[in-house]
Amino acid sequence: MYLGSKKRILSTALILCVVISIISDLLSASVRYIIKNVDPALPDMMDPTLWKAESVIAIFEILLIAAVFATYHKRLDRYINMIPAEDRKQLGILQEESFGKNISALTAEDISKLMKIWAVILVGAQTAYYISSSLYRSFIIQLSELVDISNAPYDYFVSIYNNTHGFKYLGMVIAILLGITITGIFLENNLLKVVSVLYAIVFLIAFMTLNMQSMSIFGHTVGIVWTSVLYHVIDQVGIVVLALYLRRKYPGV
């Protein structure tokens, strides 16, 4: 069976998840300026107070995103369960013959599968990402105990930090690109598949070749790691663009 062309459940859920993610990032940024690092020579991630505050924000972010998917998937299930399972295939054929473009581009069952895939990515893989971030923080702390960062050459520490930072984002980037690719497979859209491959190449090039750069914002030195920038671009801007693209090109998705 198909949904009506105006019931854009998947794209709406993706946009809401990005809104939650942006709010979470804004709260984390605010916390960084409210709770000052006691030792400016050390990275913010090594400050225990900042880390605890950001961890609480991350937990609420995951719970809210999970709630979004649970709510919209329940709504989708309600639409599907209105029709007995044995009648859904025949109803889909009748809808195609009767309504043409006034039905969704995918069946309700396929949209349900895509919802589950994106839920695994934005809840499951995101949770794994935060766990890996915690392990990465432990690695940096252990490294700082072996090497006196305050006396070590600045470029030396920056090089280590930059060269290892991409590993923290690699899993999540792969998960999002797989989600885009699978969405492209469902919709038989080659553009989504090509974009995923090209973005993966750009990310790997940045990971292997680009160095971290520093800039000062309101007297606070911020290190720019390009793999981090690329991750947040695909995690927020990329998913919003995908959702808007689906809403415009594919009715009901």
N, C-alpha and C positions, 0 to 999 in steps of 0.2 A: 504494500500500500504506500501511498504518497501523502505528504502533508500539503497544506495550502502554500502557495508561493510566498505569502507574507509571514509565515512562521519561521523566522530566521534564528533557530535555536542555537546551533553551533557557533555561528559568527558572533552572536550576542554574548554567549558565554565566554568566548575568547577575549572580547573587548573588555568585559567586566573583570576578568582575571588580570589583564594588563593594567587597568585602573587601580586595582588593589596593589599590584606590584609597584606602580609609580608612587602611590601614597606611602607604601612601606619604605621605599628609597628616600623619599622626602623626609620621613620621620627619622630614618637613620642619619641622614645628613644634618638634620637639626640637632640630634643628640650629640653628634661629633663637635658641634660648635658650642653647645650648652655645657657639656662635660668636657672640659679641656684635658688634654693629655698632660699628665704630671711631668713627663720627661719628653720634651720636644725632639730629642735626638732619636727616639725610638718610633717605629711606625705605630699608627693608631690601633692596628689590629692586635698589638701586644699589650694594650691597656686593658686590664681585666674588667674595669667598670664599663668602659665602652663596649667591650665584647658581650658582657651579660645583657646590657640594654639592647644591643642589636640582635642578640639571640632571641630575646622575648618578642621583639618585633617580627622576626622571621617566623617564629612559631605561630603567631596570630595570622601572618600572611598565608601560610600553608593551610591553616584551618579555614580561613575565609574562602580561599580558592577551592578547597574541597567542598565547602558548603555551596558555592556557585554551581559546580558540576553536579552535585547531588540534587540540587533544586531543579536545574534544567533537564537533567536526565529523568527525574521523576515526572516532570511535565511531559517529556517526550514519551515515556512509557504509558502515561495516561491516554495520550492520543492513540498510541498503537493498540492498547488493550481495549479500546472502544469497539474494535472489530475482532471477532473470533479468529484464532490463528489459521483455521482451515479456509477462511474466506479472504484472507489478506492478499494472496497472490491474484485471485480473480478480481478483487476490487481494484488492484493496481492496474490491471489490463483495462478495466472499464474506465478508470480515471484517465489513462492515457488517451483512450478513444474519445472521451467526452469533454475533457477540460484542456487538453493540449498544454499550452504554456502556463496555465494557471495552477500547475502543480510544481512541487519541488524538483530540482534537478536530480536528486538521489531519492531512493526509497527511504521511508522512515527507519527501516531496519539498518540500512547503510549509514544513515546519519547517526544512529545509536552507536554503531561500531566506531565511527570516527570520534564521537564524544568520549567513548571509553579510552581510545588511544591517546587523545589529548589530555584526559584526566590523569592517565598514567604518567605522561610527560610532565605536566605542570604541577602535579602533586607528588607522584612517586619519584621521578627523576630530580625534581626540585628539592625534595627532602634529602636525597642522596647527595645533591650538590652542597647543601648546608652542612651535612656530615663531613664531606670531603674538605670543606672550608675550615671546619674545626680541626681536622687532622693536619691541614696545611699550616694553620696557626701554631699547632703544637710543634711542627717541624721547624718553623722559624724561631720559636722560643728556644728549642733545643740547640739550634744553630747559634743563637746569640749567646748561649751559655758556654759554647765551645770557642766562640770568637768574640772578642770585645768590640762590639759595633761602634762604640763611641770613639775608639782609637784606631779602628781598621780603616783603610782607604775607602772613601765614600763610593767610588766607582766599583770597587770590589763587591761590596754588599749589594749595590743596585743591580749589578750584573747577575748575581745569584738570585735575587728576588725576582727580577724580570724573567730570567730563563726558566724558573720553576713555576711562576704564577699561572702560566697558561694551562698547566695540568689541572688546576682547580676548576677551570671552565670547560675543559675539553669534553667531559662526559655530557654536560648539559647542552652544549652546542650540538653535539652529535645527536642527542635525543630530539631537539627541536627540528634539526634538519631532516631527521627520519620522519618526524610528524608531518612536515611539509611535503616530503617525498611521497609518503603513504596517502596523504590527502590528494596529491596529484595523480596517484595511481587510481584511486577511487573515482576521481572526476575525469580521468583520461586526459589530463592536462600536462603537456610536455613542458610548458613554461615553468611550472612549479618545480619539476624535476631538475631542469637546467639551472634554475636559480639556486637550488640546494647545493648542487655540485660546485658552482662558481663561488658561492659563499664559503664552502668548505676549503677551497683552494686559497681564497683570500685569508681566511683565518690561519691556515697552516703557514702561509708565507709570513704573516705578521708574527706568528709564534716563533718561527725560526730566525727571522732577520731583524725585526724592529726592536730598538732599545727603549727602555723607559725614559720618559722626560718629566721634568719637574716644573711646576708653575706656582706662583703665589696668589692666593685668594684671601683678601682681607687679612693679610699678615700670616696666613696659615699655608705652609708649603704642602702642596698636593702632588703626589707622584702619578703620572699618567702611564698606565700599562695598556698597550694597544690591544692585547688580547682581551682585557677587561672591557675596553670600549666596544670592541666588536661583539662581545658576548651580550652586553646590555643593548646594543643596537638590534640584534636578532631577537633577544628576549622580550623587548618591549615594542620598539618601532616595527620590527619585522612581523610580529604577531598581529599588531594592529593593521598593518598594511595587508596582511593575508586575510584577516577578517573582513576588511572593507572590500577587498577584491572578491571574496566569496559572495558577499552581499550584493555586489553590483553585477557579477557575471552569472551567478548560479542562484536562481530563485529557490527560496525555502532552505538554503544552507547558511 
